[in-house]
Amino acid sequence: MTQTAVALEAYNTYWANSFIPAADRMWMVLILILAVIALWQARTFVSKF
């Protein structure tokens, strides 16, 4: 096995044992939610001036 395959297997094992359901996909959703919140915060901050 290549190093990449070993790393991917370890990564999948880590997320499979996570306390978050479907954590291998939920982290992407979390990043998107944080990005939307950040954009909303920036918009409200700029609108104060």
Secondary structure by P-SEA (a helix, b strand, c coil): ccaaaaaaaaaaaaaaaccccccccaaaaaaaaaaaaaaaaaaaaaacc
